Amino acid sequence: MKPATKKVTNKSAAAEFVTQIVPQPRKAVLAMPEYHPPLAGRDALRLDFNENTLSPSPRVIERLRQITAED
């Protein structure tokens, strides 16, 4: 059985429909200033200061190998 769909005929109706079904951020989140990470001291590619571009440690790789579908 196919799920019921609503046919939308114009862009404003489409935007309204999406707003109804897609969770919207709270006003406090929308009011937050845009984040701009500091760039000083970066001589190589960095995702951010809490991430790295290197592979995971050997301990992490070993633990990932131990994880099964049942975990």
C-alpha positions, -999 to 999 in steps of 0.1 A, spaced: 0 0 0 14 34 -10 15 62 16 -9 90 11 7 120 -7 -4 156 -10 -2 172 -44 12 207 -41 5 231 -70 26 262 -62 58 271 -44 43 289 -14 20 259 -8 51 236 -11 70 257 14 41 256 38 38 218 34 75 213 40 74 236 71 46 214 85 64 181 81 101 191 86 111 200 121 121 236 124 148 250 147 137 268 179 138 306 178 168 306 202 188 285 177 179 307 148 190 338 168 224 323 175 253 341 157 270 322 128 301 302 139 334 312 124 362 289 136 396 306 143 421 301 115 453 312 132 479 285 136 465 261 110 493 251 86 475 220 73 440 209 66 419 208 98 382 200 101 380 218 134 400 217 167 380 188 181 385 167 149 416 155 130 425 145 95 446 115 106 433 80 109 419 68 142 442 54 169 450 17 168 428 13 199 398 27 181 404 5 151 406 -26 173 374 -17 192 356 -11 159 367 -46 147 351 -61 179 317 -45 173 291 -68 158 256 -62 143 241 -74 177 259 -46 196 
